[in-house]
Amino acid sequence: MELLQGFALLLLCQSAGEVLVRLTAAPLPAPVLGAGLLLVLLRWTALRAPVAAAADGLLGHLSLLFVPVGVGVITHLTLLSEFGGRMLVAIVLSTWAGLVVTALVLRALLKEG
């Protein structure tokens, strides 16, 4: 029962995020707003156990979430063979750019503190 309560709370937070974004036209993705709401709700200890049970259930079946991606890759092998090199370069460069920006922001924040 705790697992279902956790799933219900997760879905409720995501739905609340959707509603808030649509009502306020906030420049945030609704799941991010819902995750922030969940973070606030996790301050109550009574809500932690159901969310932990739902998280454990989801993590136990995490590999199933990669099945659609694998099917998509197999379906579009011709595109991957044609543009795979360029995609790899774009992924590597954007990853490194993200790491560099994160490191610079962290360095700037640590100097201020």
GROMACS elastic network, one bead per residue, 0.5 to 0.9 nm:
[ bonds ]
;  ai    aj funct       b0    kb
    1     4     6  0.53008   500
    1     5     6  0.63417   500
    1     6     6  0.87262   500
    1    50     6  0.85286   500
    2     5     6  0.50472   500
    2     6     6  0.61952   500
    2     7     6  0.87021   500
    2    49     6  0.74204   500
    2    51     6  0.81528   500
    2    53     6  0.65240   500
    2    54     6  0.78112   500
    3     6     6  0.51151   500
    3     7     6  0.62925   500
    3     8     6  0.86013   500
    3    49     6  0.88469   500
    3    50     6  0.57709   500
    3    51     6  0.74430   500
    3    52     6  0.82262   500
    3    53     6  0.50668   500
    3    55     6  0.85677   500
    3    56     6  0.88481   500
    3    57     6  0.74719   500
    4     7     6  0.50416   500
    4     8     6  0.60328   500
    4     9     6  0.85230   500
    4    50     6  0.77227   500
    4    53     6  0.85888   500
    4    54     6  0.72025   500
    5     8     6  0.50029   500
    5     9     6  0.61559   500
    5    10     6  0.86502   500
    5    47     6  0.89651   500
    5    50     6  0.57870   500
    5    51     6  0.76576   500
    5    53     6  0.88651   500
    5    54     6  0.79933   500
    6     9     6  0.50534   500
    6    10     6  0.61925   500
    6    11     6  0.86198   500
    6    47     6  0.78745   500
    6    48     6  0.85400   500
    6    49     6  0.78750   500
    6    52     6  0.72950   500
    6    53     6  0.65348   500
    6    55     6  0.79494   500
    7    10     6  0.50474   500
    7    11     6  0.61321   500
    7    12     6  0.84060   500
    7    50     6  0.79169   500
    7    51     6  0.71424   500
    7    53     6  0.86786   500
    7    54     6  0.56024   500
    7    55     6  0.84471   500
    8    11     6  0.51615   500
    8    12     6  0.59322   500
    8    13     6  0.85550   500
    9    13     6  0.61199   500
    9    14     6  0.86091   500
    9    38     6  0.81734   500
    9    47     6  0.84443   500
    9    50     6  0.82153   500
    9    51     6  0.72719   500
   10    13     6  0.52324   500
   10    14     6  0.63080   500
   10    15     6  0.86272   500
   10    34     6  0.83707   500
   10    35     6  0.84953   500
   10    38     6  0.73618   500
   10    51     6  0.73901   500
   10    54     6  0.83335   500
   11    14     6  0.50761   500
   11    15     6  0.60133   500
   11    16     6  0.84410   500
   11    34     6  0.88913   500
   12    15     6  0.50599   500
   12    16     6  0.60001   500
   12    17     6  0.85008   500
   12    34     6  0.83558   500
   13    16     6  0.50261   500
   13    17     6  0.61388   500
   13    18     6  0.86690   500
   13    31     6  0.83486   500
   13    33     6  0.84141   500
   13    35     6  0.69357   500
   13    36     6  0.86768   500
   13    37     6  0.63026   500
   13    38     6  0.59776   500
   14    18     6  0.63077   500
   14    19     6  0.87474   500
   14    30     6  0.69537   500
   14    31     6  0.55996   500
   14    32     6  0.84062   500
   14    33     6  0.77470   500
   14    35     6  0.71147   500
   14    37     6  0.85601   500
   14    38     6  0.85338   500
   15    19     6  0.62324   500
   15    20     6  0.85762   500
   15    30     6  0.81672   500
   15    31     6  0.84172   500
   15    34     6  0.72429   500
   16    19     6  0.50638   500
   16    20     6  0.60383   500
   16    21     6  0.85310   500
   16    30     6  0.82799   500
   16    33     6  0.82978   500
   16    34     6  0.62957   500
   16    37     6  0.82388   500
   17    20     6  0.51373   500
   17    21     6  0.61157   500
   17    22     6  0.85747   500
   17    29     6  0.82420   500
   17    31     6  0.61120   500
   17    32     6  0.74972   500
   17    33     6  0.50014   500
   17    35     6  0.79272   500
   17    36     6  0.86697   500
   17    37     6  0.76020   500
   18    21     6  0.52930   500
   18    22     6  0.62154   500
   18    23     6  0.85947   500
   18    29     6  0.82398   500
   18    31     6  0.72310   500
   18    33     6  0.79813   500
   18    34     6  0.74770   500
   19    22     6  0.52101   500
   19    23     6  0.60230   500
   19    24     6  0.84550   500
   19    30     6  0.80327   500
   20    23     6  0.51546   500
   20    24     6  0.58761   500
   20    25     6  0.77670   500
   20    26     6  0.76391   500
   20    30     6  0.76542   500
   20    33     6  0.80225   500
   20    34     6  0.88508   500
   21    24     6  0.53676   500
   21    25     6  0.51286   500
   21    26     6  0.50652   500
   21    27     6  0.76732   500
   21    28     6  0.71680   500
   21    29     6  0.74679   500
   21    30     6  0.58542   500
   21    33     6  0.78173   500
   22    25     6  0.52995   500
   22    26     6  0.74956   500
   22    30     6  0.85282   500
   23    26     6  0.81156   500
   24    27     6  0.89404   500
   25    28     6  0.84573   500
   26    29     6  0.80963   500
   26    30     6  0.86795   500
   28    31     6  0.84395   500
   28    32     6  0.67700   500
   28    33     6  0.67592   500
   29    32     6  0.54237   500
   29    33     6  0.65960   500
   29    34     6  0.88092   500
   30    33     6  0.51038   500
   30    34     6  0.60836   500
   30    35     6  0.85564   500
   31    35     6  0.59913   500
   31    36     6  0.85181   500
   32    35     6  0.50225   500
   32    36     6  0.62424   500
   32    37     6  0.86400   500
   33    36     6  0.50460   500
   33    37     6  0.62635   500
   33    38     6  0.86419   500
   34    38     6  0.61625   500
   34    39     6  0.85963   500
   35    39     6  0.61399   500
   35    40     6  0.87080   500
   36    40     6  0.64178   500
   36    41     6  0.87022   500
   37    40     6  0.51487   500
   37    41     6  0.62429   500
   37    42     6  0.86893   500
   38    42     6  0.60861   500
   39    42     6  0.52240   500
   39    43     6  0.72268   500
   40    43     6  0.58265   500
   40    44     6  0.83346   500
   41    44     6  0.60374   500
   41    45     6  0.89652   500
   41    47     6  0.71869   500
   41    48     6  0.86054   500
   42    45     6  0.67467   500
   42    46     6  0.83680   500
   42    47     6  0.59940   500
   42    48     6  0.57110   500
   42    51     6  0.83307   500
   43    46     6  0.88010   500
   43    47     6  0.79886   500
   43    48     6  0.79116   500
   44    47     6  0.57080   500
   44    48     6  0.69332   500
   45    48     6  0.52317   500
   45    49     6  0.74981   500
   46    49     6  0.66241   500
   46    50     6  0.79679   500
   47    50     6  0.58284   500
   47    51     6  0.64192   500
   47    52     6  0.86899   500
   48    51     6  0.52924   500
   48    52     6  0.59873   500
   48    53     6  0.86166   500
   49    52     6  0.50129   500
   49    53     6  0.61588   500
   49    54     6  0.86829   500
   50    53     6  0.50675   500
   50    54     6  0.62668   500
   50    55     6  0.85793   500
   51    54     6  0.50648   500
   51    55     6  0.60345   500
   51    56     6  0.85332   500
   52    56     6  0.60720   500
   52    57     6  0.85193   500
   53    56     6  0.51605   500
   53    57     6  0.62069   500
   53    58     6  0.86873   500
   54    57     6  0.50285   500
   54    58     6  0.61723   500
   54    59     6  0.85587   500
   55    58     6  0.50930   500
   55    59     6  0.60179   500
   55    60     6  0.84412   500
   56    59     6  0.50873   500
   56    60     6  0.60180   500
   56    61     6  0.88099   500
   57    60     6  0.51621   500
   57    61     6  0.67366   500
   57    62     6  0.87521   500
   58    61     6  0.53812   500
   58    62     6  0.59675   500
   59    63     6  0.82349   500
   60    63     6  0.79629   500
   61    64     6  0.57026   500
   61    65     6  0.75811   500
   62    65     6  0.55335   500
   62    66     6  0.75340   500
   63    66     6  0.55545   500
   63    67     6  0.73590   500
   64    67     6  0.54868   500
   64    68     6  0.82472   500
   65    68     6  0.67687   500
   65    69     6  0.78593   500
   66    69     6  0.52685   500
   66    70     6  0.62504   500
   66    71     6  0.87471   500
   67    70     6  0.50959   500
   67    71     6  0.62023   500
   67    72     6  0.86061   500
   68    71     6  0.50577   500
   68    72     6  0.60998   500
   68    73     6  0.86331   500
   69    72     6  0.50349   500
   69    73     6  0.62206   500
   69    74     6  0.86717   500
   70    73     6  0.51323   500
   70    74     6  0.62377   500
   70    75     6  0.85226   500
   71    74     6  0.51360   500
   71    75     6  0.59957   500
   71    76     6  0.86228   500
   72    76     6  0.61946   500
   72    77     6  0.85868   500
   73    76     6  0.52687   500
   73    77     6  0.60103   500
   73    79     6  0.89935   500
   73    80     6  0.75302   500
   74    77     6  0.53407   500
   74    78     6  0.88955   500
   75    78     6  0.82510   500
   76    79     6  0.53887   500
   76    80     6  0.63227   500
   76    81     6  0.87596   500
   77    81     6  0.60321   500
   77    82     6  0.84939   500
   78    81     6  0.51396   500
   78    82     6  0.61877   500
   78    83     6  0.86046   500
   79    82     6  0.50202   500
   79    83     6  0.58818   500
   79    84     6  0.73757   500
   80    83     6  0.52884   500
   80    85     6  0.82736   500
   80    87     6  0.83295   500
   81    84     6  0.53491   500
   81    85     6  0.79138   500
   82    85     6  0.77780   500
   82    86     6  0.87502   500
   83    86     6  0.54341   500
   83    87     6  0.61009   500
   83    88     6  0.86406   500
   84    87     6  0.50097   500
   84    88     6  0.60482   500
   84    89     6  0.86368   500
   85    88     6  0.51125   500
   85    89     6  0.63084   500
   85    90     6  0.86671   500
   86    89     6  0.51225   500
   86    90     6  0.61617   500
   86    91     6  0.85841   500
   87    90     6  0.50559   500
   87    91     6  0.60665   500
   87    92     6  0.85504   500
   88    91     6  0.51124   500
   88    92     6  0.60851   500
   88    93     6  0.84880   500
   89    92     6  0.52166   500
   89    93     6  0.59964   500
   89    94     6  0.84189   500
   90    93     6  0.52495   500
   90    94     6  0.59591   500
   90    95     6  0.83875   500
   91    94     6  0.52968   500
   91    95     6  0.60197   500
   91    96     6  0.85989   500
   92    95     6  0.51569   500
   92    96     6  0.62152   500
   92    97     6  0.85870   500
   93    96     6  0.51676   500
   93    97     6  0.60604   500
   93    98     6  0.85679   500
   94    98     6  0.60762   500
   94    99     6  0.85691   500
   95    98     6  0.51375   500
   95    99     6  0.62394   500
   95   100     6  0.86764   500
   96    99     6  0.50152   500
   96   100     6  0.61128   500
   96   101     6  0.85805   500
   97   100     6  0.51396   500
   97   101     6  0.61455   500
   97   102     6  0.84935   500
   98   101     6  0.52265   500
   98   102     6  0.60382   500
   98   103     6  0.85324   500
   99   102     6  0.51070   500
   99   103     6  0.60865   500
   99   104     6  0.86024   500
  100   103     6  0.51052   500
  100   104     6  0.61515   500
  100   105     6  0.85996   500
  101   104     6  0.51190   500
  101   105     6  0.61124   500
  101   106     6  0.85128   500
  102   105     6  0.51845   500
  102   106     6  0.60879   500
  102   107     6  0.85524   500
  103   106     6  0.50862   500
  103   107     6  0.60806   500
  103   108     6  0.86077   500
  104   107     6  0.50515   500
  104   108     6  0.61717   500
  104   109     6  0.85887   500
  105   108     6  0.50963   500
  105   109     6  0.61083   500
  105   110     6  0.85510   500
  106   109     6  0.50765   500
  106   110     6  0.60350   500
  106   111     6  0.85769   500
  107   110     6  0.51851   500
  107   111     6  0.62469   500
  107   112     6  0.88427   500
  108   111     6  0.52604   500
  108   112     6  0.65299   500
  108   113     6  0.89719   500
  109   112     6  0.52693   500
  109   113     6  0.64225   500
  110   113     6  0.52180   500
